[in-house]
Amino acid sequence: MQMRLLALALGLSLPLALETASRADTIPSIDQRFNENCTEVPDFQRHLLPMMSKIGCNGRSCHGSFQGRGGFQLSLFGYDFNMDHKGLSERIDTEDPLESYALHKATNVEEHEGGERIVKDSWQYHVFLKWIASGAQGAEKPHKLTRLEVTPSEIVFQKSGQSQSVNVVAVWEDGTREDVTPLCRFQSNDTSIAEVDENGKITAASVGDSHVVVFYDNGIYAVPVIQPVSDRVGDKYPQVAAPTRVDELVVEKLRKLGVVQSDVCTDEEFLRRVSLDIAGTLPTPEQVLEFAKDTNPHKRNAKIDELLETPAYTAWWATRLNDMTGNTVNQLNNVSYDNNKVTQEWFEWVRLRVERNVPYDKIVEGIVLASSQREDETYEDYSARMSETFRDDSCQSFAEQDSLPYFWARRNFQKDEDRAIGFAYTFLGIRIQCAQCHKHPFDQWTQEDFTQFQPVFARTRYSANGTDRKEYQKLLASIDVDETLRGNQLRRELAKELKKGKVVPFPALIDTPPRTSGRNKGKAPQQTARMLGGDPFNLNEYDNPREPLMQWLRTDVQDLFARAFVNRVWANYFHRGIVEPTDDLSMANPPSNAALLDHLTQGFIASSFDMKWLHREICNSRTYQLSWQPNETNIHDDRNFGRAVPRRIHAEVALDAIAQATSESEKNSSYLTSLDGRAIAIPGSGQGRGGNNYALTIFGKSARENNCDCERSSEPTLLQTLYLNNDNELLSSIESRRGWLDELAREWKVSSPAKSNKEARPANYDEVIARYEKYLAKVKKQDDPKKIQEVKSRLRAYREKYGDSEEAQPAESTKVAAVDYKDAVQTAYLRTLSRQPSESELATAVEAIRTAESPLVGMRDLLWALLNTKEFIVNH
């Protein structure tokens, strides 16, 4: 029918119309076809609604707002065809089109708050009038847009002020091709680089690169726009080493921009950078010296492989995966009998898989298809197993389980719409929350897409009563607890019984079966659902409604699934993702280097989602190993990876770096292999294992409360500066009785600053110590190793605060005989900045130590100063 109308409109016979609309030919643009004598009937979806979007009728500030305007509401961006057709039909007159109220409003014949939107006798006027006069047909069977073809597909300007118009052709599923340029909306992603007018004319503003985005129907197309920053393009571009495919693709983009890469960083810079990025750990002084002396040309590759085998790597990347999946104690109420234990089990489950290099899609499968109870278990068996697991402080037994059900237990992940949004964010890196209410303004998702995606999550829930109500009651009856207790009171009592070794009932993740009805003879009626962008299917055909979710991740959206993880990993190694923000992989937010992201995505898939392959592919590139020092071509570029951009190290890494730099030598050398007390191994999002929650917060640790990668921040703040300047925790780390300075004091046989600079003891000092020791004796009888260690740590900290220690103090000497301070200064630089001091830095530091109140006070001040440098707190 549509083809017949097109033929009549153009005054052609039907066979010729079919030829005109064939794949080889393109229908001319609508502004050339519609005039007073035109007989073509415009299409509601293809022509009228895009035109109304173009002139702003269904925008947020007009009839597309939630409350509409003047009693008239249209769907935002025009994607509810039925609603829009109904609303317009009430304001038109097909018998007397010229008297249509909607036409009078648009032309301002009737006073219109939005002013004149359509000029009389314009092509827009004739489109609207012809649609009304032809019966005002709607879109009963919507057309499917296959793609937009935009020419030119990339624009490279030579100077500011140059212009270039783009042409847009819509290709529909039936093969129809039409020039829709006048019906498109255009947007510049950076108006300081390029501006675009309503007709698609792009004008260069300044040097750099950005995109101009084209919107039509459900199609979005981003056109790269480049203006070189220098004359070093084409034949003038210098020969640049590109040893890997990553380098080739980066340089390919830089060549168009006239950006020349910086030189390769020094060995010391590389070692510090890669150690912090892969393992969240500073290299030791010995490692720095050894690496700098090593003449093996492949030593950087070897170091990458070495770091990927360390416990610190497994902890740091488990932490990053815990960020993505939302492991936070605040959202895990009522899942077990100790929320902190739940977060630790979650962390250990992920950490073990990172350690074993389990493929990323397999890790995700263990989360998406998670189950609490095994197929061969009764609920009583399950509760017995979980009761035993709960008493395992190492969490190893839980980590060995096939799946991780806690992802589905979070309080902020219970509503169907929250799960749809959170799932898309976590595993696809897309933001679909806008589609809850209307068509997504910057992506292909519609409200219908969102609505039909929600049912997939409706049948999955965490049950406080487990999977079998009768067995739950039976277990309760077997335990000597008050039967009238409910809620938190009951959980507290069961937790006590659990610690006594009894089996208690555990909450469990369940998938409720489809509801049946008598009319269907006991069978479940069809429950239609649809994955984003997919075809409808009957969800009730699946016993586990999450099965189609995992199938979808591995098939229809496999590229997007892999791309989201690749982009986040890339962002860890650079100052930003190839797509930025990293969790906004929308069509209107294209990658800065599409070919690069595609290469890494396809390689990741081809490697069977091997995470170590991805780390190696990035870190072994010359691009990753570039110096942070800029040249005149790349000094202002921060999105095309022509140099390393210094970035503040992450919160957990920063705290560990401070602790490691100030710790005694034995402890300093253990950070790659021991996770004891490491901030990068804190399971949840808050306080844990001695970690300072305040410090973690001000340095930007993710709270894991929302669906946003922005919850983790690396932005510098005044509070961070104040912490490094004078926070008691930092000063205590420097002056610790078990720190490096105290080690120097014993070596030099002088008084430690830890003793001479302590606060005056309070009058009740001995009384407090006695209370601590009494309490320690009490907890020792309870045989609770974790509690014993906690009390011991508090007792030690209190003693050290006032200059006391359980250890014997070294004999004090008034002089330091024949001590060469140069070695200590060099070690201080190696501990903090991972490099040796320059000659001038060394001379200045040695002189400061010699003229200080005492050598140790001078060394303390030097260490404090190094911790307060930008060079220490940033990765560069």
N, C-alpha and C positions, 0 to 999 in steps of 0.2 A: 504494500500500500504506500509506504514511504517513497519508494522509487517511482511509483506512478505519479504521485503528487509532484515530485521533482521534475518529472518529464513534462507534465502539464504546465508547471510554473515557467519553465524555460521555453515553452512553445515548441517542443520537439516531439517526434514520434517516440514511442517507448523503446524500440531497439537502440535508437541513437542516444536516448537518455542513459540507458544502461552502459553504453560505451563511454559516455561522458563521465559517469560515476565509477568507472573501472579503476583498478589499482594503478594503472599507468597514467591516468589523467586526474587533474585536480580541479574541483569546482572553484571558480573565482571567488574572491572575497565578497562578503555580503554588502559592503558599501558600494561596490561596483554594480551589483545586481538590483538593488532595491531603489526604485524611484516611483514617481507618480503613476507610470504606466506599467509597472511590474505586475505580473500575474502569478508569480511564484507564491506558494503558501509557506510561510516560515514555520519551522519546527519549534515546538515549545521548549524541548530540552536543548537542542543544538543551537538555537538562535535566540529565542526570547529571554530565557533565564540568564544566559551568559551576558546578553546585552544589559539586562537589569543590574547584574552584578557590576558590570563595567561602569555604569552611570551612578552606582552607589545606592540603588533602591533597597537592597537587602543587606546593607552594611550594618555594623554594630550600632552606629549612631542614628540609624534611620529605621526602616520597617523590619530590619533583621534583628533588632534588639529583643530581649525577652518579653518586654511588654508591648512591643510594636510602637507605632506612631499614629496618632489621629484615629485610633480604633482599627487600624489596619496593620496586620503582622504578616511578614514573610519569613521563611526559614533563612537562618543566617547562611550566606553564601549560596543559597538557592539549591539545596539538595533534598528537600522534601517536596517532591513534585506534586503530590496530591494536595498537600496543604497550600502550596503556592497557587495551584490551579483553582482551588476552591475559593481562596481569598480574592483572586483577580476576577473570577467569574461573577462574584457578587458586585463588582464595580465596573462592569462593562455592559454594553448593549449591542448584541449581535444583530439586532434588527435595524438599529440606527447607530452604527459604529462611531460616527463623528460626535455623537452626544454621550459617549462613554465617560463616566465620571473619572475613571482611572486615567484616561487620555487627557482629560481637562486638567487634572491635578499635575500630571507629568509636564504638561506644556505651560502650567501656571495660569491657565484660563480661569480655573478655580484657584483661589489663593492657596498656596502650598508652602508650608513651613520650610521645606527643603529647596524652595525656589524652582526655577525652570531647569528641569533635568533633560527634557527633550525639546529640541528646536523644531518648530513647525516646518514641514516640507524637507526635513533632513532624512537621511536613510533610516535613522532610528525611528523617526515618526512613521515612515511608510512600513517598516517591519511591524510595529505595534498595531497600526491601523489595519494592515493586511491580515494579521493574525486574528484580530477581532472579527473582521468582515468575513473571514473564511470559516467561521464557526467556533473559533477559540478552543481548538482541540488541545487536550492535555498530553501527558506521556503515560498512557496506559501500560505500554510495554517499553520500558526505558532502553535506550540504545547503550551499547557497551563500547566505550572508547578504548581502542587498542594502544595507541601511543600518540605522542606529539612529536612532529618532526620540525626542528627549529634550525633555520639557516641564517647566518653562519652558526655553526655549533660551538665555535670559540672565536673570540675577538681579541686581536692584539693591536693596540693603538701604539702609535709612535710618539705622540705628544698630546699634551692636554688641549682640550677644545675640539679634538677630532670626534666625529660622529659616525655612527653606523646603525642602520635600522635592521631589525630582525624580522623574518617572515615565519609564520607559524602555520603548519598544516596539521589538521586533525585527521587521524586514520581510524576509522570505525571498524567494528568486527565484521560488518557485511562487505568490507572492502572499499567503502566510500571514502574519498579523500576530499577535504575541503580546506581552502585557505581561510583560517579563522582569526587572522591577525587583528582585525578591528574588534573582535569579541573578547580578546584576551586582556587580562590584568597583568601589569608588570611591576616588579619590585626590585630595587637594588639592595643587596645585602650590606653594602657599605657605600654610602653616598659620597664619602670623601675620596673614593677611588673612581666611581662611575655613577652617573645619574641617568635615569630613564624616564621618558615622558609617557603619556597615556597611549601613544601610538606605537610604542616599542622602539623609539629612537634613543640609542644609548650614546652618551657623551662622556668622554674621558675627563676626569677631574684632576687626579694627581697620580703619581707613580705608585705601583703596587698591583695587587690582584684581588679580585673579589668575584661575585657572581651576580647576574641579573636573572631573576626567577620569573618564569612565565606560568600563568594560571589560566586554565580553561577547562570547563566541566570538571571531571575528576582527575584531570591530568596536570602534572607539574613538571616543569623542565628548567634546569639551571644552566645558564650559559656562562662559561668562564670568561672573564674580562681581564685583560692584562695590559699594563703599560710598563715597559722596562724601566728599571731604576738607574740603568747606566747604558752606555753604548756598547757594552761587551755582550753582544748578541750575534747569532749567526756565525759568520766566519771570524768575527772578532773575539768570540768566546775562547778563553784559554783551554789548553788541554788539561783535563782534570781526571785524576785517577778515580775509577769506579769499579772496584774489584768484585762487587756483588751485584745481584739484580736489584736489591734495594737501592744501592748507590746509583745505578743506571737510571732508575725511575726518578729519584730525587734530582739528579743533575739534569735530566731531561726537562723538568719543570723550571729549574733555576736558569737554564740556558735561555728560555723564553723571557725570563724576568731580568736577565742581565745581572744576576746575583752570583758571585763567585764564592765558593765555600772557603771557610777558614782553614788553616792548617790543622793537621792532626794534633791532638793533645799530647802532653808529655806522658811518660810511663806512670809517674806518680799521680797525675790527674786522672788517668784512666783507671788505675787501681782503686783509687778512692771512689770514683764515680760508680764503677761497676760493682764494687763491694756494697755500697749503700743501696744501689738500685736492685740488685739481685737478692742480697742477703740482709739488707737493713742493718749493716754492721760496718764499722770502721776497720780498715786494715791495721794490723799491729805495726809498731815501729820496725820489728824484724822483717815482717812481710814487705814493707815498703823498700827497705834497703836491699833485700834479696831480689825483689822484682826489678829494681832499677839496675842492678848489676847483671842480671840475666841477659845473655846475648842471643838466646834462641829467638829466631824471627817469628815463631808461632806461639810465643809465650802468652800473648793476649787471648788467643783461642783456648789455650790450655787453662788459663785462669778462669775463663767463663765456665768451662766444663767443671773445674774444681769447685767453684762456688755453687753450681747447680746440684752438687752432691752433699751440701752441708745441711745440718739441722736448722741453721738460721734461715736458709732459703725456704725450707718447708714451712717454718713458722711464719715468715713474713708474707709469703704468698697465700698461706691459709688465712691469714688476717685479711688480705685483700679480697679473697673469695667470701669471707665472712661479712665484709662490708657490703658486697653485692647482694648477698642472700639475706641480710638483715638479722644477724645474730646479736640480740640485745636482751639483757636480763629484764628490762622494763616491760617487754612485750610478751614475756613467757610465763605469766602467772598460770597456776592450776594445771601445768603440764606434768609436773612431777612433785617431789616433796622438798626440793631445794632448787630454786631458780638459778643460783650460781652454778650448781652442778650441771644443770641442763646446758647452760652456755658453754661450760667446759667440755661436755660430751660432744656438743655441736662442733666446737673448734677442733677437738681431737679427731673426730670423724673426717673432717676435711683435711686436716694436717697429714693424717696417715695416707690419704690418697695422693696428696701432693708429693709426699716422700716416695711413694711407689710409682710415681708418674702415671697414675691412672688417667686415661684420655679424658679430656674435658667433657665430652658428651656423655661419657659413662658416669662421671661425677654428677652431672645434671640429671641423668636418668635415675640415679639413686635418690635424688631429692624429689623430682617430679612424680615418680612412681612409688614413692616411699610407702611402706606399711609398717605398722607397729608389730602386729602379730603375724607370725609365720604361718604358712599354709597348714603345716602339720601340728600346730599348737592349739590347745584349748586355751580359753582365757585364763584359766588357773595356771597352766604351764607358762603362759606369757608373763603373768604377774610374778611367778616364782623366778623366772629368768631376769626380769627387770629388777626385782628385789636384790638379787645377787649382784647384778651389774651396778646398782646404785652404790654398793659398798666397795666398789673398786675405785680407789682414789686416783689411779692412773688413767681411768676412762678407756683403757685399752680394749676391754671386752666390748664396750659400746662401739668403739671405733671399728671393730672387726665386723659389725653388723652390715648387712647388705645395703641398708637404706637409712636415710635421715628424715624422720617424720616431722621434726620440730619446725621446719620451714612453714608447714601448714597450720601450726599451732599459735602463731603470733596474734596478739589481740588486734593489731592494725591490719590483719590479713584475714578477716572473717567474713566480711560482706562480699557478695559476688562481685560488685563493681570494684571494690578495693583489690580483690584478687586479680581481676582482669587487668587493672592498671599496673599493679605490682609485678605480675608475671611478665607483662610486656616490657616493663622497665628492666627487670633483672636479667632476662635471658635474650632480649632482642634490642635493648638499648633504645627503645622508642617511647615517646610520651603520648599516650592515647586518651588522657583524661579529658581533653577538650571535646572528644567525640561522645562523651556522655550526654551532652546537650545539643550538639550541632555538628555539622561537618567540620573536621579538623582544618584550621585555616592554612596549615603549612604541610599537610600530608594527605594521603589518599583516603584516610579512614573517615567513614560517615557515622552518623548516629546509629544507623541500622547495623553497621559492622559491629559497633560496640555492644548494642543490645543483644545481638545474636551470639556474641562471644561469651557473655556472662553465664549462660546456663551450664557451660562446661565445668564451672567451679561450684555449682549449687549443691551437689550431692556429697561433697567431701567436708568432713568436720572432725574436730577433736572431741571425743566423748569422755566426760569425767567418770562415767560409769563403765567404761570399757566397751567391749564388743558383746558382752553377754550379761544382761541385767541379773539373771538368776545366780550365775556364778559370782558376780560382784557381791550380791547380798550374802551368799554362802561364805565368801572370804571374810566379809565384815563380821559375820556371826562367829567365826572361828577366832576372832581377835578380841581381847578383853578391853573394849572401848565402850564408852557411853553411847547407846543406840540413838539418843536424842540429838547428838551433835550433828551439825551440818556445816557445809562450806569450809571456811578457813579454820574453824575450831576443830573440825574432823580431820582436816589435813595435818594440823599440828600434832594431833594425837597419833595419827598413823605414822607420821615421821618419827616419833619417839619409838613406836613399836618396830619400825623398820631398822632403826639403829641397834635394837636389841637382837636383831637377827631373824625377826619374823617375816613371813611373806604377807605383803599387803596388796590390795587391789591397785592397779595402775591405770591412769587415763590412757586412751588409745586413739589412734587415727582410724577413722572408719569411712567407708563409702556406702552411703545408704542406697538400697536397691530402688529401682524405678517404682513409682506408685502404680498399682493395678486398679482396675475398676470392674465392676460387675458387668457393665455393658460390653466390655471387651473380653468377657469370659476368663477373667483372672489374668489377662495379659496387660502389660504396661502399654498405655497409649504412646504414640510417637512423640518424642521430645526433640524438636528441631533445634539444632545448634549450628554454628558456623564459625570456623576459624577466621581470623582476620584475613580478608581477601580471598577466602576459599568458598567452596560450594556447600550448601546445606547438607546435613546428614542427621540420621536418627541417633541421638546420644544414648537412647535406651538399649541399643544393641550392645553396649559395652557394660560389663560388670564393674570394671574400673573406669570411671568417666575420664580419668587422666591419661589413659592409654592414647587416645587420639591427639592429645597435647604433645606427647613425646614423639609420636609419629610425624606430626606436623613440623616439629623442630628439626627433624632429621630429613625431611623431604621438601615440602613447599617453601619453607623459609630457612632452609639450611644455610644459605649464603648470609642472610641477615643474622642468624644465630651465631655463626662463626665471626662475622664482621664486628658484631658488638663486643665480643671478647677481645678480638685482635686490637680493636681501637682502644680499649681500656688498657691493655698491656702496653701498647705503643705509648700512651700518655704517661705511664709510669716511668718510661725511659727518657722522655722528652718533656718539654714544658707544657705540652698540650697534646690532644689527640689529633689524628688526621681529620677526624670530624670533631668539632668543638662547639658546644659542650659534648662530652663523651656519651651522654645518655640521651642525645637528641639526634638520632639517625633518621631525621625526616627528609622528605624529598626536597624541601625548600632550604635545607641546611646541608649542602653537598660537601664532600671531602675536599680538603685543600689540594690533595693529590689523589685523584680517583684511581689511576693506574697502580699506584703504590698500595693503596688499601685493597684493591682487587688481587694483586699479587700475593700479599700476605694472607688474605682470606682463602684464596684457592689453595695456597701451599699448606695452610693449617688444616684444611679439609683433607687434602691429599695425604697429609701425615697421619691421618686418623685422629685428628684433634690432639696431637702430641704437644703439650704445653712447653716442654723443653726445646722442641724444634723451634717454636716461636721465639723463645728467649734467645736462642742461639742465632737465629736468622736476623734478629734486630741488633744484638750486641756485637756480632762479628762484622757488621757493616762499618765502612769508613764513616758513614754519616753519624753513627752513634759515637764514634771516637774523635769527632772534631773538637777543636779547641773552643773555649768560650770567648776568646778574644776576637772581636769583630774586625772586619775591614770596612772600607768606605761603601761597599756595595751591599753588605748584609747587616749593617749596624741597626737598621730600623725594621728588619724583617723578623717576625716572630712566629710565622706560620708555615714556612717552607723548608725549615731544617737545614739552613745553610751554615749554621754554627750551633754550638751548644749554648742554650740559654740557661744561665744560673737560676736555680729554683730552690726555695726553702725546703729543707728536708722534712719529711712527714713527722707527725707528733711523736709516735712511738719510737721512731728512729732517732729523733732528736734527744729524747730522754735517755735512750740507751747509749747514744754517743757521749753524752755528758758523763754518764756513769762509767763508761769504758775508759774515757780519757783520763779520769781522775782515780781509777782503781789501781790496786797494787798489780805488779807485773804478772803474777800467776793468773789472777782473775782477768786481766786485760787480754791475755792470750787465749782465753777460753770462750770468748763471745761467739765465735762461729760454730762451736761444737756444743756448748751448753746453753740450754734455754732457761735455766733457773734464774728467776727474777727478771727475765727479759720483758720489756714493755711490748715488743713485737709479738710476744706469745700470750698476752692477756686475752683470755677467751672472748669475753663480752665487750661491750662498748664503754664500760665505766671502770670504777676502781677494781683493781685485781692484783693479787700477788705483789703487794707493796707498791704498785704503780700509783703515782700521784695524779688523782683525777683532775685536780685543778690545772696542773701543767699540761696534761693530755688535752684538756678542753681548750686552753688558750692557744695551744699549738695546732688545733684544728682537727683532732681525731673525730671520725664520724660517729655521730650519736645513733645512727642506724634506725632512725625513727620514721623517715620519709622516703619516698621513691625519688631520690635525687643523688647523683654522684657529688653534687655540690656540698653535701653534708661534710665531706672531708675537705678541709681547706689548707692551702699552703701559702696563704697571704700573710705578709708580715703585719704585726700589730704592735702598739705601744706596750701592751701587757707582756708580750714576749720579751721585749727589750728590758722591761723592769724585772722580769723573772731572771734573765741572764745577768742583770746588773747586781741585784741584791736580794733575791729570794733566799730564804733560809735553807731550803732544800739544796739549792745549788751550792751555797757556801759550805754547807755541811758535807757535801760530796767532795769538795776540794780539801777540806780539813779533816776528813774522816780518819779515825784511828786505823782503819784498814785500807787506807788509800795510798796513792803513790808518794805523796809528800811525806807521809809518816814513814814510808819505806826509805826515802832519802834521809830522813832525820836519823834513823837507826844506822844507815850507812855512814853518814857524816858525824854521828855521835853528838848530835845537838838536840836542843829542845824542839819538839814539834809545835807548829802553830796551832795544832789541834788542842794542845794543852794550854798554851800561853794566851790564847784568844777566846777562851770559853767564858760564858757568863758566870757571874758570881753565884755560888750555890745558895739555894734558898734555905731558910732555917730548918725546914722539915725534910731536908734531903735524905737523911738517914732513915727517916720514918717511911718515906715513899719507897726507898730501896727495899726496906723490910717487907712492905706490903706486896711489892712485885715478887719477891722471892717466895713469900708465903703462897701467893696465887699460883706461881710456877709449880710449886710442890703439889698443889691441889690438882692441876691439869695433868701432871705427870701420872697421877693415880688413875685418871680417866683414860689413859692410853690413847690420846688423840694427837698424833704426830703433828698435824697441821696447826692445832691450837698451841701446842708446846712451842713450835717454831715461832709462832706469832708473838707469844708472850716473851720469849727470849729476845726477839728482835726489838721489842718495845723497851725491855730492860736495858739492852745494850745501847739503844739510842739515847735513853735518859742519862745513862752514865756518861756517854761521850759528850752529851750536851754541856755537862759541867766539868769536863776535863778529867773524868775518872775512867778507868778501864780495868777489866779483869786481868789484862796482861801486864806483866812487869814492864816498867818504863826503862828505856835505855839510860845508861849513866850520862849525865849532862856534862858537856865540855864547853868552856867559854870560847874556844877557838876551833876553827876548822883547818886542820893541818893539810897542806898540799892537795887541796881539792881543786880539780879543774872543772869549773862551772860550765864549760863549753859542752861537755857531754850531756849534762842535765838539760841545758837549753835546747840542744838538738833533739833530745828525747821528747821534750815538751812539744816542740813543733811537730814531730812525727806522730805523737799521740793525738794531737788535735787537728792539724792541717794536713797530715799525711805527706809532709815534705820536709826537707831540711831548710833551716833559715838561710837567708842570704848573708853575705859577709857583714853588711851594715846592720842587719837585724840581729845577728849573733853578737856583734860588738856592743850594740846598744843594750841588749838583754844582760850580758855579762856585767857591764858597768852598773846597771840598775841593781843587780844582785849584790855586788860588792859594796855599794853605798847604802843598801837597805839597812833597816834596824837589825836584821839578822839574815843570814843566807836563806833560811827557810821562809822567812817573811817575803824576801825578794822573789823566791821561786813561786810562792803562793800568788803573789801579785801578777807574775808573768803568766801563770796558768789561767788565772781569772781573766786577764786581758786577752789571751788567745781564745778562750771560750766566748768572748764577747765580740769577736771579729765576724764580719760578714762571711769571710772565707770559711769559718767553722760551721756556721748554721745553714749555709747553702751547699747544694751539690752543683759542681761546676765542671 
